[in-house]
Amino acid sequence: MKDDEQQPVEERGITRRQALGLGAAAAGAVAAGSLINSQAAKAAGIPVPPTTNSTLGQTKLHGPPVNAQGYRHIVNGAGEPSLARNDLIADAVRNTSAGRSALLAFTQFTDMHLIDAQSPARVEFLDRLDDPDLGVPGLTILPFQSSYRPWEMLSLQISEAMARRVRQFTGGAPVTNRPLDFTITTGDNADNTQYNEVRWHIDLMDGGKTVRPDSGNLNKWEGVGGPDDHDIAYWHPNGTPLFSKPDNYLAKRGYPTAPGLLNLARHPFTSTGVGTDWYSVFGNHDGLVQGTVPSLGVLSAIATGNLKVTGLPLGIDLVPLLTALAGGSSAALVTLLTLGPAKLVTADKNRRMLTKKQLVTEHFTTTGTPVGHGYTAANVATNTAYYSFNRGPFACISLDTCNPFGYSDGSIDGPQRDWLTAQLQANSSRYLDANGNWVNGTGTDKLILIFSHHTIATMENKLGVDRVNGTEVRDLLLRFPNVIAWVNGHTHHNEVLPHARAATAAAGGGFWEINTAAHIDWPSQARIIEVVDNGDPTLSIFGTIIDDIAPNAWTPGVLGTPVGLASLARELAVNDPQRDAETATRDGKRGTLADRNVELVVKKPF
């Protein structure tokens, strides 16, 4: 189906009508504007075939503790129908009996964090600062929780399992049954801006490539947690090394052993690919070492060298050093990566750090489409990573919110703001000026989708000069009614927020911010987003959470497959001692019901 075709829902068959709640009976069921998919269809007496491909049909939850340390397995939960959110259309007139048309369907991957777990440029030893059993007094509040994950050697298998799930939808998205138009990865695709991590990302998304999650010596494991490592701060999947004591994950968290895992995790496999066009968004881990500090030549030399630091330096006041690192200091990172206890590893030139220009250029070496995956020759020439592309009635704008001066949170620069303004004007026939007055422009109207890595709230990093924060970008977007959604990542949790335009005689309405959980952390999810013309003065944006294809349970017998390894990774992740806790209303990074499967209603801008 061509990008610009608006295929009526009625022409897609009964399954689609059921999903959207159409037909005479279903129209009555949704007349109040509540739930649109299977729940409404069931209420209208329409049979709905069971599906477990998305969380509309089945969710994944943690079960009860299975040992004294509180370790839990993954269990199946009930499906969650799309929750209609009308926050932005209080004064709109709905006509839910009208025919609906699916305009666009795409998948959002985010925070894949493809990790070279054996790299000398990693700082696994900082994670213990947030461990109540090992932390240094006075330092437990510093943001180093993502420095080490016991399952991080399985990051490629997690994303492979998610790609296989997406393949189940290439024939039709879960709500509208429209074929997927594209997939977009909203940043932190690589974990440490290394060449091998970037290549893994491209090859995983393209499909049909032999991917080897290994570096250094291809005949043995050279990271932490192996038989030569006696540090109890790291999980030892093969069991406790000789003459050592059990590590904290085994002794205090109830983690299992998985003999042979460190070898199985490094086995090559053939990537499946997402089976659609795919686009790449630039995140802080794609542009900064550890997602925090600018990549200096010495850091690339450390990454490609043969000395891997595995512990905190001794005899140094850590407070100023780590405070500087948290603020984006490259010098602090160099100190940490050279002065602590270390082990010899095999040097590997494929661990070299990439500049922004080099990373963008790498996306042109691909078998997937489009070549460059959004990035253009102009990006290469100007050393930028923001771009736009059109899909039928949509203008899609991808921002580069990584601050090159350092620190994990983001912002954009003045030239990018000016470029964004020009893009918005080119796709809007009218918009509001800074004083809230309508301006008639010369642009051609398109519905506008914004993509970035950072959220609005995490774009407060003004290090450097001429930086523009998230609030300023939000206010700019609110001047253009054609903007209907901003899709992003970075926080590793599901959250959906309305951003309302001032309810004046001239305006009203607004856009939705759709933030989706990471692949690398529990709940390890992605989201399929579908835009529907409701046949009345509104549009609906359906956001449906999907889990990867890995089964709940793993056994030693399945650990030789990417999907089996992804299953173990998800179970370890749900038992992360630093995982976001559940509250009465929020299930950690899974968010609330209003953050997961949603129907987000907006006014039609034209």
Secondary structure as GFF3:
##gff-version 3
##sequence-region A 1 606
A	DSSP	beta_strand	7	8	.	.	.	ID=ss1
A	DSSP	three_ten_helix	9	12	.	.	.	ID=ss2
A	DSSP	alpha_helix	14	20	.	.	.	ID=ss3
A	DSSP	alpha_helix	23	29	.	.	.	ID=ss4
A	DSSP	alpha_helix	38	43	.	.	.	ID=ss5
A	DSSP	beta_strand	58	65	.	.	.	ID=ss6
A	DSSP	beta_strand	72	78	.	.	.	ID=ss7
A	DSSP	beta_strand	83	85	.	.	.	ID=ss8
A	DSSP	beta_strand	101	109	.	.	.	ID=ss9
A	DSSP	three_ten_helix	124	130	.	.	.	ID=ss10
A	DSSP	three_ten_helix	145	147	.	.	.	ID=ss11
A	DSSP	three_ten_helix	152	154	.	.	.	ID=ss12
A	DSSP	alpha_helix	155	167	.	.	.	ID=ss13
A	DSSP	beta_strand	182	185	.	.	.	ID=ss14
A	DSSP	alpha_helix	195	206	.	.	.	ID=ss15
A	DSSP	beta_strand	210	211	.	.	.	ID=ss16
A	DSSP	alpha_helix	248	251	.	.	.	ID=ss17
A	DSSP	alpha_helix	261	264	.	.	.	ID=ss18
A	DSSP	beta_strand	269	270	.	.	.	ID=ss19
A	DSSP	beta_strand	277	280	.	.	.	ID=ss20
A	DSSP	alpha_helix	284	287	.	.	.	ID=ss21
A	DSSP	alpha_helix	297	304	.	.	.	ID=ss22
A	DSSP	beta_strand	307	309	.	.	.	ID=ss23
A	DSSP	alpha_helix	318	326	.	.	.	ID=ss24
A	DSSP	alpha_helix	330	339	.	.	.	ID=ss25
A	DSSP	beta_strand	342	344	.	.	.	ID=ss26
A	DSSP	three_ten_helix	349	351	.	.	.	ID=ss27
A	DSSP	alpha_helix	356	362	.	.	.	ID=ss28
A	DSSP	alpha_helix	377	382	.	.	.	ID=ss29
A	DSSP	beta_strand	387	391	.	.	.	ID=ss30
A	DSSP	beta_strand	394	398	.	.	.	ID=ss31
A	DSSP	beta_strand	412	413	.	.	.	ID=ss32
A	DSSP	alpha_helix	414	426	.	.	.	ID=ss33
A	DSSP	beta_strand	430	432	.	.	.	ID=ss34
A	DSSP	beta_strand	438	440	.	.	.	ID=ss35
A	DSSP	beta_strand	447	451	.	.	.	ID=ss36
A	DSSP	beta_strand	467	468	.	.	.	ID=ss37
A	DSSP	alpha_helix	470	477	.	.	.	ID=ss38
A	DSSP	beta_strand	483	488	.	.	.	ID=ss39
A	DSSP	beta_strand	495	500	.	.	.	ID=ss40
A	DSSP	beta_strand	510	515	.	.	.	ID=ss41
A	DSSP	beta_strand	525	533	.	.	.	ID=ss42
A	DSSP	beta_strand	538	547	.	.	.	ID=ss43
A	DSSP	three_ten_helix	556	558	.	.	.	ID=ss44
A	DSSP	alpha_helix	562	574	.	.	.	ID=ss45
A	DSSP	three_ten_helix	588	590	.	.	.	ID=ss46
A	DSSP	three_ten_helix	593	595	.	.	.	ID=ss47
A	DSSP	beta_strand	598	603	.	.	.	ID=ss48
###
